[in-house]
């Protein structure tokens, strides 16, 4: 009878160990799902930021082109003013 009780106790201990391992595996699975979900969210945010950065870079290129065009126009006006002043001094 003692042998039977010892076997039952060993079986119960084994089942308890199995349950503990199963609980740990389930906890790990839940943790991995949480990590994967967070990573997907962060990937989406990163993708959105990358798109926004590309738009900003494109706008910056347009702005730089406009500034160069304005600088060219100002230089032309300056040259015309200098020529007009030179002609005015020659005629005086």
C-alpha positions in Angstrom: 0.0 0.0 0.0 2.9 2.4 0.8 4.3 1.7 -2.6 1.0 2.6 -4.2 0.8 5.8 -2.2 4.3 6.7 -3.2 3.5 6.1 -6.8 0.4 8.3 -6.6 2.4 11.0 -4.8 5.0 10.8 -7.6 2.3 11.0 -10.2 0.7 14.0 -8.6 4.1 15.7 -8.3 4.7 15.0 -12.0 1.4 16.4 -12.9 2.1 19.5 -10.8 5.4 19.9 -12.6 3.6 19.5 -16.0 1.0 22.2 -15.0 3.8 24.5 -13.9 5.6 24.1 -17.2 2.4 24.5 -19.2 1.6 27.7 -17.2 5.1 29.0 -18.0 4.7 28.2 -21.7 1.4 29.9 -21.8 2.8 33.0 -20.1 5.7 33.1 -22.5 3.3 32.8 -25.5 1.2 35.7 -24.1 4.4 37.7 -23.7 5.5 37.0 -27.2 2.1 38.0 -28.6 2.3 41.3 -26.7 5.8 41.9 -28.0 4.8 41.1 -31.6 1.7 43.5 -31.3 3.9 46.3 -30.0 6.5 45.7 -32.7 3.8 45.9 -35.4 2.5 49.1 -33.9 6.0 50.6 -33.8 6.6 49.5 -37.4 3.5 51.3 -38.5 4.5 54.5 -36.7 8.0 54.3 -38.2 6.5 53.8 -41.7 4.3 56.9 -41.2 7.3 58.9 -40.0 9.3 57.8 -43.0 6.5 58.9 -45.3 6.3 62.3 -43.5 10.1 62.7 -43.7 10.0 62.0 -47.5 7.3 64.7 -47.9 9.3 67.2 -45.8 12.4 66.5 -47.9 10.5 67.0 -51.1 9.1 70.3 -49.8 12.5 71.4 -48.7 13.8 70.8 -52.3 10.9 72.9 -53.7 11.6 75.7 -51.1 15.3 75.7 -52.0 14.5 76.1 -55.7 12.2 79.0 -54.9 14.8 80.7 -52.8 17.4 80.3 -55.6 14.9 81.8 -58.1 14.2 84.7 -55.8 18.0 85.3 -55.3 18.4 85.3 -59.1 15.6 87.8 -59.5 17.1 90.1 -56.8 20.5 89.9 -58.5 19.0 90.9 -61.8 17.2 93.9 -60.2 20.4 94.9 -58.5 22.3 94.7 -61.8 19.6 96.8 -63.5 19.8 99.4 -60.6 23.6 99.6 -60.8 23.4 100.1 -64.6 20.7 102.8 -64.2 22.8 104.6 -61.6 25.9 104.4 -63.8 24.0 105.9 -66.8 22.6 108.6 -64.5 26.1 109.5 -63.4 27.4 109.5 -66.9 24.6 111.9 -68.0 25.2 114.3 -65.1 
